[in-house]
């Protein structure tokens, strides 16, 4: 039998709704742990469901391109990715709704940049100590 005080014991994330308090606390705890390290900067921990909804292949490529170029207009992204600008706009709007991208008006152009330095998907398992002392404070959780 495992020792309940052993902080190295892992928490299994049950296949429940993404708004389940245990899963929210785990995402919050992981995000705080990573954000506490300068190496990761600002951190967003997506639920697996949110990642599945938002991160299609084209959107992942768009995120990687924004990571490499920091800021880019819709037109620049269209050229860099060899995609039609309408598709870029649709993907950027969806990423902005998920709070992964900030879009700013620059004259007649719209410029996009990532909202976070690090974007990851919630872990399947993690040490219990990560979520034990975490309080609920995740923004942009599903409503």
C-alpha positions as CSV (number, residue, x, y, z in Angstrom):
1,X,0.0,0.0,0.0
2,X,1.3,3.4,-0.8
3,X,2.1,6.1,1.7
4,X,-0.5,8.9,1.4
5,X,2.1,11.5,2.5
6,X,4.5,10.5,-0.3
7,X,4.5,13.5,-2.6
8,X,6.2,11.5,-5.4
9,X,3.0,9.4,-5.8
10,X,1.2,10.1,-9.0
11,X,-2.3,11.4,-9.6
12,X,-4.2,9.6,-12.3
13,X,-6.3,12.0,-14.3
14,X,-9.7,10.3,-14.6
15,X,-11.4,10.5,-17.9
16,X,-14.0,13.0,-16.7
17,X,-15.4,16.3,-18.0
18,X,-12.7,19.0,-18.6
19,X,-14.3,21.2,-16.0
20,X,-13.9,18.5,-13.3
21,X,-12.3,20.2,-10.2
22,X,-9.5,17.7,-9.9
23,X,-8.5,18.2,-13.6
24,X,-8.7,22.0,-13.3
25,X,-6.6,21.9,-10.1
26,X,-4.0,19.7,-11.9
27,X,-3.8,22.0,-14.9
28,X,-3.5,25.0,-12.5
29,X,-0.8,23.3,-10.5
30,X,1.2,22.2,-13.6
31,X,0.9,25.7,-15.0
32,X,2.1,27.3,-11.8
33,X,5.0,24.9,-11.4
34,X,6.2,25.5,-15.0
35,X,5.6,29.3,-14.8
36,X,7.8,29.3,-11.7
37,X,10.7,28.3,-13.8
38,X,12.2,31.1,-15.9
39,X,12.8,28.6,-18.7
40,X,9.1,28.3,-19.5
41,X,8.0,31.9,-19.2
42,X,4.2,32.4,-19.2
43,X,2.4,29.0,-19.4
44,X,-1.0,27.8,-20.7
45,X,-2.1,24.3,-19.9
46,X,-4.9,23.2,-22.2
47,X,-7.3,20.4,-21.3
48,X,-7.1,17.5,-23.7
49,X,-10.6,18.3,-25.0
50,X,-9.7,22.0,-25.6
51,X,-6.5,20.9,-27.4
52,X,-8.5,18.5,-29.6
53,X,-11.0,21.2,-30.5
54,X,-8.5,24.0,-31.2
55,X,-5.2,22.4,-32.3
56,X,-5.8,21.2,-35.8
57,X,-2.7,20.6,-38.0
58,X,-3.0,24.0,-39.6
59,X,-3.4,25.8,-36.3
60,X,-0.4,24.0,-34.8
61,X,1.6,25.2,-37.8
62,X,0.3,28.7,-37.3
63,X,1.3,28.6,-33.6
64,X,4.8,27.4,-34.5
65,X,5.2,30.1,-37.0
66,X,4.1,32.8,-34.5
67,X,6.5,31.4,-32.0
68,X,9.4,31.7,-34.6
69,X,8.4,35.2,-35.8
70,X,7.0,36.6,-32.5
71,X,4.6,39.0,-34.3
72,X,3.3,38.8,-37.8
73,X,0.5,40.3,-39.8
74,X,-2.2,38.1,-41.3
75,X,-0.7,38.9,-44.7
76,X,2.8,37.8,-43.6
77,X,1.4,34.6,-42.1
78,X,-0.4,33.9,-45.3
79,X,2.8,34.2,-47.3
80,X,4.9,32.3,-44.7
81,X,2.5,29.4,-44.6
82,X,1.4,29.5,-48.2
83,X,-2.2,29.6,-47.2
84,X,-5.1,31.8,-48.2
85,X,-5.6,34.8,-45.9
86,X,-9.2,33.9,-45.2
87,X,-8.1,30.6,-43.6
88,X,-5.5,32.4,-41.6
89,X,-8.1,34.9,-40.3
90,X,-10.5,32.1,-39.3
91,X,-7.7,30.1,-37.5
92,X,-6.4,33.3,-35.7
93,X,-10.0,34.1,-34.5
94,X,-10.4,30.6,-33.1
95,X,-7.0,30.7,-31.4
96,X,-7.8,34.2,-30.0
97,X,-11.2,32.8,-28.6
98,X,-9.1,30.1,-26.9
99,X,-6.8,32.9,-25.5
100,X,-3.8,31.5,-27.2
101,X,-3.2,34.4,-29.6
102,X,-3.6,38.2,-29.2
103,X,-4.6,40.1,-32.3
104,X,-3.9,43.9,-32.5
105,X,-5.0,46.4,-35.1
106,X,-1.9,48.1,-36.7
107,X,-3.4,50.7,-39.1
108,X,-5.1,48.7,-41.8
109,X,-3.3,45.5,-40.8
110,X,-4.0,43.1,-38.1
111,X,-1.0,41.7,-36.2
112,X,-1.0,38.4,-34.2
113,X,1.3,37.2,-31.5
114,X,1.2,34.3,-29.0
115,X,-0.4,35.0,-25.6
116,X,2.0,32.6,-23.9
117,X,5.6,31.5,-24.1
118,X,4.7,27.9,-23.5
119,X,1.5,26.0,-24.5
120,X,1.1,22.4,-23.3
121,X,-1.7,19.9,-22.9
122,X,-2.6,18.6,-19.5
123,X,-0.7,15.6,-18.2
124,X,-2.3,12.2,-18.0
125,X,-0.5,11.6,-14.7
126,X,1.4,13.9,-12.3
127,X,2.8,14.0,-8.8
128,X,0.0,14.5,-6.3
129,X,2.0,17.3,-4.7
130,X,1.3,19.5,-7.8
131,X,-2.4,19.7,-7.2
132,X,-2.6,19.3,-3.4
133,X,-1.9,22.9,-2.5
134,X,-3.4,24.5,-5.6
135,X,-6.6,26.5,-5.5
136,X,-8.9,27.0,-8.4
137,X,-7.9,30.0,-10.5
138,X,-7.6,29.0,-14.1
139,X,-8.8,31.5,-16.6
140,X,-10.7,30.6,-19.8
141,X,-11.9,27.3,-18.6
142,X,-14.9,25.9,-20.4
143,X,-18.2,27.4,-19.5
